[in-house]
């Protein structure tokens, strides 16, 4: 008991430097003795049940920011285990009830409940079970008098045709969604402004097929791994969409998409997936970006106690009684671990919350909000509430899993009400047997958040349900101007469903009318598109609109109309090309760059050239423009090289290298000759007073060479060969002189070294000597690393004996890029040119797991066997021998040497592995386990994948993006490498963390204590 009290006391101060280290080290043996008696231990006394707070008492457990109030709108017995909601046009509320969470999928306890407000006073009076016999229903959306329901692996359409509140029609329309992760199922259905129903595929992913009237899958499968999806509710056309987070997807008033992952709470999708693979000569990296200013796993400020089972699991993991590292030895809270339900607020009863992003953390019982601020072509999301949250509950049963903008203008919170919410595989058997994972199955709450002074005012803000099913067509068109986003969305949906021809002129008048509210013009135009009646004249009236959201809608809606080859399409394309030169908003120019890909060549290239000269230094505008090129990047490059004034601005200069790389991948002989000639003109020795462009010419020629290598070609084959070779020789001579001039500055010499990649690798050999500055040696190794010349490996291997230790590590890492180089490295180690102990752990791990079996075998012969898979004895040994207190100053030096390659702390290092700020909140034991046993609980996002290209190059890293055309890997040195799928011979999930095992060979117990002390104390 005394040990338990000490531990709990230390848990409360787990962030304090040395005390926290003591927590994980000193008490371990005592805990094991106290809590693991002979026979099977009984932890029931440590796991008191947490009673559920009644609906009447629940409001008192909630802390809400000033200016807002909560209204408990619905509670049991009117609903149970709610995870998703959707209102129909008359305010009837459909609730997806996931009663089978988390282990009872096979019992098919899930259902859709329908709530009715019969007396129209804004309060739901009764319920009917609309549909039962579902497994894990996680998504619902109203359409066509019925609902679409996501119940992985299937997606159904369910409808009540006789009006009794119980469905009598159920059709399976799609199948193939993944079910392997109960917390990663399809979710977040919404009828979006583009008249398609969108959803998150989550981590369950899958390959989706249409189901015919006989209930049989048919047609091609659409893979949604790493992406989301949408479908047309009328035609059931299905496609993948940019996304691929976990639970939550939302759009703003103009259709920008936001998603979240449990450990990355705010992500924006920047370019739609259907555009990403359009240009086969541009291997596109990820089309989404993390936007939270504080980082993905930002701090959260909970007010609820940590659940007893989490405290016990923490304790048992710290003692080594059960496996696991996520929360061991520290405070298992205080940061985003279960972000969910990201939603853009669009209600008219929420005050200044409108326009913000809101997401929950179900593990911390909080609701967090973010303010969006412009950032280039995108946005950044900033914390609004200092050291507090929009809503925080003291009740651990409060589980805000999802949100919705309601017909009453309020922000609705879906509270699943569960005593335990955790993936069952993360619960150790000695703990799990004392828990009831079904506790709360038959309860649940829906809360309304409104701008109000108190709960009484919040209740008084309830509105009668709408009756939009009875609205006439003119009335629905008028609703498009409503202040509440739900009304606008529903009116647009009904107009598209009804397909009343009388709506067309009314919608045209709104879309074209300068006096119409901007939101109404946007919805009217999209309604016309949904009816198939959008005309070029509608968009021509919107393109010069004063409000940017109207202009953006016009640009996006032009996608289909510019591609039909008609005179109207040409007129619209020309209007957009003219607009590109004067459009003031970067995000609208991004959309212009994206839809330009569907235009005829003339206006398309005009728009892209204009935008790249204006926005080429904005990564997303450049990305969008590159997707719209159709193998004609060379035309822009030629124009720019012929007119050096165009290259004077940083915008075009930033885009030029990427354009030249596309020229190389296209590999057109005539175009290559013209581009090389243009680079040759740029590479001429300058006249007096004229800037020297030879470094820039070298960089462009290097991009061209790298792209040619990806097509198994080289500069040596570019016609006319003598002219190309003469250019290479001239630039090599120039760069060699710069690189070897010890009187020049280091940055200038490095520019010269990079240029030497064009010539023979032997030119760099003389720089691989101890007499050169470390930066020069590193640059020479990096240049040889990028080289596709077979001789480069021999040059690096030959230099190993004379290189200092740090440089040898970089050289060794460069020698695992293909099988031939890897054999050179292992032969050199066997010959004594480099001690095996000097290998970085990641390099050794790459050799042990190399795709080539002969290399793996040789690695075992030279380096010895891999570290044992069972790391627990090692962990126990370190716990027993760790000093009581570490030296943070000494630990910082160890961090720089051993960890900074993949982790960033206090401004030093790279951000490749998980954020150490999050690990810090879990305590010192998490660091110990993570370092010594990185595969114990490796997060899926940090598992290493090995790609082998057609020319034998090996790239190992974590997947940061994938599409139909490419996959992007982040390697251990922090480099993002995007590989076209057509170039891949193999692509394998190693199922092991990118962080290698074996740090015990370089970090002893004293050093481990020092390192942990530094990591626990560093900012």
C-alpha angles and dihedrals in degrees: 000000000000091000090050092052091049091050094049090049091051091047089062091059098036092135094062111105113242101008088064092053090053090053094063096039115034102045099043097094093043092050091050090052095044098044105033107058123169111299125018112334119239114217097174090112090059093051109064114177115251109227118229118249112238119242089249092055098036098088090061090061093059126092112198129185115258114273094035134082136190126230118194097224103174134011140164133328087039092059143009133205095348117193104161138019139190133181123215122219092277096050096258106150122225114199125195107216115200096193092155093066122157114004107358104083092128093056090065094218095152122111147162114246123199119212121203132200099201099173093043095231095131093260124104110238106182145004140218127198098244095184132000137177094068125140110211108347107189106161138041136172132174120242137154097354092309139057140256111227129196112216106158129264085024141050116208139192110218127184142174107222100175099049099241095122093251121101118244097176125064123169127177106222104171136017139181104075115146122257102180095105118048088200094048105057128132111283149149102065115189138165099235132203091263089066092248128114110240131195143171116254088199121192091313090075114163139166110279127214133183116249117222129217090274091059093251126131112246140174129028121327118244112213114218100181108143091005143076128233147223137193138193106247091211102046098019090228103168129203141164119254136197109273128074101168123129123259119356139044129177142163133214127228093286100038106266107153127229126188136172140207125207090256099030109055102186126037129159124207107223107182127027115250095237089066098044098081096033096105108056091194092060114067097206119215124211116328095207135064138202107245108181109120090212093052132257098294098042122177117271126199109222124180098193122096119252110263114258092239090056091050091049093046089050090052096047093047091050089053094047092240092123130023125251142090110201096097104007120144099356149061107304094208145052102088138060109286100144108028110172145166102024107196135180107224113235104160128122097218099059104077116212091353086084110102094026131109118244128191135167134223106212093192093054097039093232141122116217130195134202133199115222119225127181117261116176108298090342140036142255123223117225130193112254103189115059112225092340141071136240088247128005127174130204088208115091088203090070103103112174098194100160143359140211140193105239136216088246092060092250127125107245122213120204108213111191092193105215129159090212124027110176139114104271092226089063091060114088116226096244087057101033095058090063095050130083106219090186094058106127094021092132099040135071143146140218117206130195118215115200139162100263141128098240145352093273091057089046091056091047090056092070112121130205112260115265123251100211092148086073095047118114121234093259089049091052091050088053090052089063085079094054117130091228117081094214091059093051093048094047094046090051091049093050092048090053093045094050095045091200109179088212089068094065101076091041091053092045090054091053096044093049098038117104089200093059118099112264094241091052092051090051094050093042092054092048091048089054089051090051090052091049090242103107109131133199088242090061092056095042087059092050100045095077094041117139094230115076093215090062092049091048092051090050092052094049094045090051089071095094099032097054093056103060097085095233129135089253090054090052091050092050092047091051092050090053092047089053091048092052091069095054107026106125100198119082095207090055090050088052089057090047090054091050100049093041087082090077096054132095114274098259102057091031093059091041090056095044095047091048094048095045090051088050104034106017090120092057104089095213097046088048090048092050093047092050091054089056096055114101102202092300102104085117091069091061092043092051092050092050095046090050091053110040090186088074088060094052092088121076091231098066092036090056091053099041098081093052091049092050090051089057089052089055093049091049089054099198108167097215094045092048091053092051094047092048089050090052091050088048090058089050090050097058116121105264126250119238111295094011119117115254108244098179094106090052090048090050092052092050093048088049091054089050092050092050092050092047090052089057087060091047092253135106145206088262088073098050112114130267083039096190092055093047092047091048090054091049091048093048093050091044090054091048094048094044090056091051094043095052097041103109089188092064123087118269094245090051092049091049090055088054092048092053088053092056089072086084094066138044115318088230089076089070097049094087090060094057095085133111091242092070121083114265091247091056094049091047092051091050092051091047091051092050089047091059093047119106091198109117089222092065093078093053091050091053094044092048091055096052097095094055099042123099117248098264092049091047089058092053090046091051091050089054090052095064096066094101140003096261093053092044091056090050090054095049092046089051092051091048089051092052097251090127131015112243087228089067092065114107111240092244092055092049091047090052091053094048091051098035115149090235110079093209091057091049091052093048090049091058090048093050104031100028125239124327117267109277116272092228103075098167096096089053092049091049091049092052092048090054095049104036113119116246093245132027132212109241093197091056089043091058090059090051090049091054092050101040110020112026092083090074108013134056122214128167093351096311129107137014130298102233105114127051117303108274090210087070092047089050091061088057092058139241095301089064089057092048093051094041092054099042100033108024094162096056093092105357111176113240091240091060099049112120120243123198119215123189116196127210092261092053099260114149120212119183122186148106120294111251098166141002137180137165089280107037150010125217120212126191108213127209092264091059097255119140110217118189113202124192109234089229088063095055123102091181139356118194136179104223089198088221131107117264085233107085130225123239105071088133086079092064105025117056125193093272091049091046091055090048093048093048091047089054094046092049093049103038120104 
